[in-house]
Amino acid sequence: MEALLAIGTRKGLWLARSSNSRADWTVTGPHLPMTDIYALAIDTRGGAPRLLAGVMSQHWGPGVATSDDLGATWQEPEQAPIAFPEDTGAALERVWQLTPAPEPDVVYAGVEPSALFRSSDGGKSFELVRGLWDHPHRPQWTPGFGGMAIHTVLPHPTEPRRLTVAMSTGGVYDTTDGGQTWAPANQGIHVKFLPEEYPEFGQCVHKVARHPARPDRLYAQNHHGVYRSEDHAKSWQSIADGLPSDFGFAMVVHPHKPEVIYNFPLQADEHRFPPDGRCRVYRSEDGGDHWTELSGGLPDSGFYSAVLRDAMCVDDADPAGVYFGSRSGEVWASADEGDNWQRVVEHLPDVLCVRAAVI
């Protein structure tokens, strides 16, 4: 078994590989230096894994780079693979999410300004999903602190025409007809910063996750609030009891166990670092009804960094590996589903996203 860990930062991409059950790691980089890497995907559907990176160059602008040789070489087409049609009056600011779908060669991209693009050639070119772009709610979507972007894209594992997305700020939206029409799916998600506390849309959802073996159940980390839905996002219930804070960005589901989820709580808006400076991952083994603090090998004090929405992930090994990267440039890994942790690398630039897979 060889594990691959891709680490996107504000100044490029690093790749870590382990061939001895994730006990030791060899790290290379920077790849794609001096670009912001906000989105990563490791596409293992074909004969050889393909790496996809959402890159943002201060000189060349945003785009998508791909590698079919594990980062040895990268391809960036001369013509931008993601571009808004002229009639939209919009320009791509950043790629926030790259998600391979169950269908062969289909890849979705969530971008800023809030829009969804679809590729049918493995991520080499994309087309705008007009149904979401033309949604009547669009004029009322507003930027969150990090921008107005679709950061979560969840294709349904068995229904190709069903897709769930989430954005800041706007909330969760769902389509059952391949993207032609979209319905808000936020009932039960509380909003502290609006006069109406439970609006139809306008929530600042930070991340949504789902296990393919149980697609009707979703988990959400909101701007204040941790939630579970049992009915494919038609309604949401709080599962924040047992966590030291209901604020954070990451939400991750175990690759094989639909009941197991991971979260990295932060103190609320004014601080945005772990409570008491203690670096802690929280795991629930019953869908969020109860939470366990995971601390083995993690700093007990003095950790005043944060973990962003895509800077935490799992691989697909058994036992599963769990990973997170911090804004202070540290990346941590657990080879035993979160019980024990080791630091893979430190002193990197601000970690924006991580993705892992067995290759």
GUTORZA-985484 format. One record per residue (C-alpha): residue number from 1; x, z, y. Coordinates in Angstrom, 2 decimals. Last residue first. Example, Ala and Ser with C-alpha at 12.3 -4.5 7.8 and 13.67 -1.06 7.14 Angstrom:
GUTORZA-985484
num/c1/c3/c2
2/13.67/7.14/-1.06
1/12.30/7.80/-4.50
//
This chain:
GUTORZA-985484
num/c1/c3/c2
359/-2.66/-4.83/4.69
358/-4.31/-1.42/5.03
357/-5.80/-1.14/8.49
356/-5.37/0.60/11.83
355/-6.52/0.10/15.43
354/-5.46/1.99/18.56
353/-6.56/1.67/22.19
352/-5.57/2.59/25.75
351/-2.35/4.56/25.25
350/-0.64/5.28/28.63
349/2.96/4.12/28.26
348/4.93/5.26/25.23
347/6.96/8.46/25.29
346/6.00/9.46/21.75
345/5.70/7.92/18.28
344/4.16/8.69/14.89
343/3.43/12.38/15.50
342/2.23/14.07/12.35
341/-1.15/15.56/11.50
340/-2.74/17.59/8.70
339/-6.39/18.05/7.71
338/-7.61/14.92/9.48
337/-8.56/12.59/6.62
336/-5.39/13.21/4.61
335/-2.90/10.70/6.02
334/-3.22/12.05/9.56
333/-1.64/10.22/12.46
332/-0.72/11.05/16.05
331/0.31/8.73/18.89
330/1.87/10.10/22.08
329/1.99/8.16/25.34
328/0.69/10.74/27.83
327/-2.71/9.03/27.90
326/-3.03/9.97/24.27
325/-3.21/8.06/21.01
324/-5.33/8.86/17.98
323/-5.22/8.16/14.25
322/-7.08/9.04/11.05
321/-5.99/7.82/7.62
320/-8.53/7.73/4.85
319/-7.85/9.06/1.38
318/-8.44/6.34/0.28
317/-7.38/3.64/2.73
316/-9.63/1.85/5.23
315/-7.91/2.96/8.45
314/-9.46/5.27/11.02
313/-9.62/5.14/14.81
312/-9.00/6.92/18.11
311/-7.73/5.32/21.33
310/-10.86/3.20/21.72
309/-12.82/5.68/23.84
308/-9.83/7.31/25.54
307/-7.91/10.36/24.35
306/-6.86/12.71/27.16
305/-3.78/14.63/28.26
304/-3.25/18.24/29.22
303/-1.69/19.47/25.98
302/0.12/22.70/26.96
301/-1.12/24.71/24.00
300/-1.67/24.65/20.25
299/-0.06/21.23/19.76
298/-1.22/19.46/16.57
297/0.41/19.97/13.15
296/-2.74/21.23/11.43
295/-5.39/21.63/14.15
294/-8.72/20.31/12.93
293/-11.76/22.20/14.29
292/-14.77/21.87/12.00
291/-18.24/20.76/13.15
290/-21.74/21.30/11.76
289/-24.94/19.23/12.01
288/-22.92/16.22/13.13
287/-23.49/13.85/10.23
286/-22.76/16.39/7.53
285/-18.96/16.32/7.17
284/-18.23/16.88/10.85
283/-14.69/16.64/12.15
282/-13.24/17.86/15.45
281/-9.78/16.82/16.66
280/-7.84/19.36/18.69
279/-4.99/19.38/21.20
278/-5.30/22.76/22.95
277/-4.97/22.62/26.75
276/-7.56/25.39/27.16
275/-10.36/22.86/26.56
274/-8.90/19.38/26.02
273/-8.32/17.29/29.18
272/-10.81/15.57/31.42
271/-10.70/18.11/34.26
270/-13.43/17.52/36.87
269/-15.67/15.48/34.61
268/-16.14/17.92/31.75
267/-13.53/19.38/29.45
266/-12.58/17.07/26.63
265/-13.78/16.81/23.04
264/-12.06/14.50/20.50
263/-14.61/13.47/17.87
262/-14.59/12.49/14.21
261/-17.40/11.64/11.80
260/-18.12/12.18/8.09
259/-21.68/11.58/6.80
258/-21.18/7.85/6.23
257/-18.23/8.50/3.87
256/-16.07/5.45/3.12
255/-14.50/4.36/6.44
254/-15.05/7.72/8.21
253/-16.93/7.23/11.49
252/-15.28/7.51/14.92
251/-16.53/8.62/18.35
250/-14.09/8.80/21.27
249/-14.84/9.36/24.96
248/-15.36/13.01/25.72
247/-17.88/15.50/27.08
246/-20.12/17.72/24.94
245/-17.56/20.51/25.00
244/-16.34/23.19/22.57
243/-18.26/21.44/19.74
242/-20.50/23.48/17.46
241/-23.76/22.24/18.95
240/-23.24/18.70/20.27
239/-25.46/16.99/17.69
238/-28.18/15.93/20.13
237/-30.97/13.63/18.90
236/-31.44/9.92/19.65
235/-34.33/7.47/19.34
234/-34.73/3.73/18.66
233/-30.98/3.60/18.08
232/-31.16/2.24/14.50
231/-33.63/4.86/13.28
230/-31.51/7.90/12.35
229/-29.79/8.26/15.72
228/-27.10/10.83/16.36
227/-25.90/12.19/19.70
226/-23.05/13.82/21.61
225/-23.80/14.57/25.25
224/-22.12/14.62/28.63
223/-21.01/11.07/29.51
222/-22.15/9.98/26.06
221/-20.51/10.03/22.66
220/-22.85/8.24/20.28
219/-23.47/8.19/16.53
218/-25.55/5.62/14.68
217/-27.66/5.71/11.52
216/-29.67/2.62/10.51
215/-26.51/0.91/9.29
214/-25.85/3.29/6.40
213/-23.19/1.62/4.23
212/-21.77/-0.14/7.28
211/-20.98/3.18/9.03
210/-21.83/3.28/12.72
209/-20.11/4.17/15.99
208/-21.11/4.32/19.67
207/-18.78/5.03/22.61
206/-18.83/6.18/26.25
205/-22.52/5.79/27.05
204/-23.17/6.10/30.77
203/-26.95/5.90/30.63
202/-28.72/3.45/32.95
201/-31.60/2.54/30.64
200/-35.12/3.74/29.82
199/-34.46/6.86/31.85
198/-34.30/10.41/30.47
197/-33.13/12.62/33.36
196/-34.79/10.66/36.16
195/-32.98/11.72/39.34
194/-29.72/10.36/37.90
193/-26.36/12.12/37.35
192/-27.22/14.35/34.40
191/-28.49/11.59/32.10
190/-29.89/12.70/28.73
189/-30.07/10.35/25.75
188/-33.43/10.85/24.01
187/-34.59/7.23/24.11
186/-31.58/5.00/24.79
185/-32.19/1.73/22.95
184/-32.70/-0.93/25.63
183/-34.11/-4.17/24.21
182/-32.33/-7.55/24.01
181/-33.55/-11.11/23.56
180/-31.71/-14.30/22.54
179/-28.81/-12.36/21.06
178/-29.12/-13.31/17.40
177/-32.78/-12.40/17.08
176/-32.71/-8.67/16.34
175/-31.00/-7.51/19.53
174/-30.11/-3.98/20.60
173/-28.99/-2.38/23.86
172/-27.27/0.98/24.46
171/-26.62/2.28/27.96
170/-26.28/0.68/31.37
169/-23.21/2.25/32.86
168/-20.94/1.93/31.08
167/-21.87/-0.27/28.15
166/-23.16/-0.25/24.60
165/-23.88/-3.06/22.14
164/-25.99/-3.38/18.99
163/-26.36/-6.57/16.97
162/-28.94/-8.01/14.58
161/-28.99/-11.73/13.81
160/-26.43/-11.42/11.01
159/-28.46/-8.80/9.12
158/-26.25/-7.29/6.39
157/-23.43/-5.43/8.19
156/-25.16/-5.31/11.61
155/-22.67/-6.27/14.31
154/-21.61/-3.28/16.44
153/-20.02/-4.09/19.82
152/-18.95/-1.17/22.02
151/-17.03/-1.48/25.31
150/-19.38/-3.68/27.31
149/-18.07/-3.27/30.84
148/-18.86/-2.09/34.33
147/-15.69/-0.33/35.48
146/-13.63/2.71/34.53
145/-15.50/5.25/36.65
144/-18.80/3.62/35.70
143/-19.95/0.39/37.27
142/-23.68/-0.21/37.83
141/-26.40/-1.92/35.81
140/-29.46/-2.41/38.03
139/-29.02/-6.13/38.65
138/-28.61/-6.61/34.86
137/-31.95/-5.11/33.86
136/-33.67/-8.53/33.84
135/-31.37/-9.71/31.01
134/-29.71/-13.05/31.82
133/-26.28/-11.98/30.59
132/-27.80/-10.48/27.45
131/-29.64/-13.65/26.45
130/-26.76/-15.86/27.55
129/-24.29/-14.83/24.86
128/-21.26/-16.47/26.48
127/-19.17/-18.72/24.24
126/-15.73/-17.95/22.83
125/-12.55/-19.74/21.73
124/-9.60/-18.77/19.48
123/-11.25/-15.62/18.18
122/-11.74/-16.50/14.52
121/-13.36/-19.87/15.10
120/-17.02/-18.93/15.61
119/-16.47/-16.85/18.74
118/-19.18/-14.91/20.57
117/-19.11/-13.46/24.09
116/-20.95/-10.41/25.42
115/-21.21/-9.45/29.07
114/-20.79/-6.44/31.36
113/-18.30/-7.52/34.03
112/-16.08/-6.74/32.17
111/-16.00/-7.79/28.53
110/-17.28/-7.27/25.01
109/-15.88/-9.83/22.61
108/-17.46/-10.81/19.29
107/-15.68/-12.49/16.40
106/-17.21/-14.83/13.82
105/-14.70/-16.52/11.48
104/-16.65/-15.61/8.31
103/-19.85/-13.61/8.90
102/-19.41/-9.83/8.66
101/-18.35/-9.70/12.33
100/-14.85/-9.24/13.74
99/-14.96/-7.04/16.87
98/-12.87/-7.41/20.02
97/-13.69/-4.96/22.84
96/-12.75/-4.35/26.47
95/-11.64/-7.79/27.64
94/-10.98/-7.60/31.39
93/-11.94/-9.13/34.73
92/-13.62/-12.37/33.66
91/-15.13/-14.21/36.61
90/-18.77/-14.42/37.63
89/-20.87/-16.94/39.59
88/-23.02/-17.36/36.49
87/-23.48/-21.12/37.10
86/-19.78/-21.77/36.59
85/-19.82/-20.63/32.97
84/-17.83/-17.43/32.40
83/-14.49/-17.78/30.64
82/-13.11/-16.39/27.40
81/-10.60/-18.56/25.50
80/-8.73/-19.35/28.75
79/-7.25/-22.85/28.50
78/-3.52/-22.76/27.84
77/-4.15/-20.97/24.55
76/-2.31/-17.69/23.93
75/-0.57/-17.57/20.55
74/1.69/-14.76/19.47
73/4.76/-14.60/17.22
72/6.27/-11.83/15.07
71/3.14/-9.75/15.62
70/1.87/-9.48/12.08
69/2.32/-13.17/11.29
68/-1.10/-14.59/12.21
67/-0.98/-13.43/15.84
66/-3.67/-13.81/18.48
65/-3.77/-13.35/22.26
64/-6.99/-13.04/24.29
63/-7.17/-13.34/28.06
62/-7.09/-11.57/31.42
61/-5.04/-12.53/34.51
60/-1.79/-14.48/34.73
59/0.14/-12.29/37.19
58/-1.29/-8.80/36.73
57/-1.58/-9.62/33.05
56/-4.52/-8.31/31.05
55/-4.52/-8.77/27.30
54/-7.32/-8.39/24.76
53/-5.42/-8.45/21.50
52/-6.27/-10.05/18.17
51/-4.17/-9.57/15.05
50/-4.93/-11.79/12.07
49/-4.46/-10.53/8.51
48/-3.62/-13.10/5.84
47/-6.01/-14.54/3.25
46/-9.00/-14.04/5.49
45/-11.27/-11.08/6.26
44/-8.49/-8.73/7.35
43/-9.03/-9.04/11.10
42/-7.04/-6.34/12.87
41/-8.67/-5.94/16.28
40/-7.38/-4.72/19.61
39/-8.85/-4.24/23.09
38/-7.55/-2.66/26.31
37/-4.01/-4.00/26.12
36/-2.68/-4.01/29.69
35/0.21/-6.46/29.91
34/3.83/-5.68/30.76
33/5.14/-6.63/27.33
32/3.14/-8.76/24.86
31/4.94/-6.96/22.03
30/6.79/-3.83/23.07
29/7.59/-3.22/20.41
28/8.33/-2.15/16.87
27/7.65/1.15/15.09
26/8.62/2.01/11.52
25/6.53/4.86/10.16
24/7.03/7.61/7.62
23/4.55/9.51/5.41
22/1.86/6.83/5.61
21/1.62/6.40/1.82
20/5.14/4.98/1.65
19/4.83/1.48/3.12
18/4.28/2.45/6.75
17/4.03/0.10/9.72
16/3.76/0.79/13.45
15/3.08/-1.96/15.99
14/3.46/-1.49/19.76
13/1.55/-3.48/22.35
12/2.20/-3.84/26.07
11/2.56/-1.97/29.34
10/-0.79/-0.26/29.85
9/-0.96/0.51/26.14
8/-2.33/-0.92/22.90
7/-1.17/0.61/19.63
6/-1.60/-1.30/16.36
5/-1.20/0.71/13.15
4/-0.52/-1.15/9.92
3/-0.57/0.57/6.55
2/1.19/-0.81/3.51
1/0.00/0.00/0.00
//
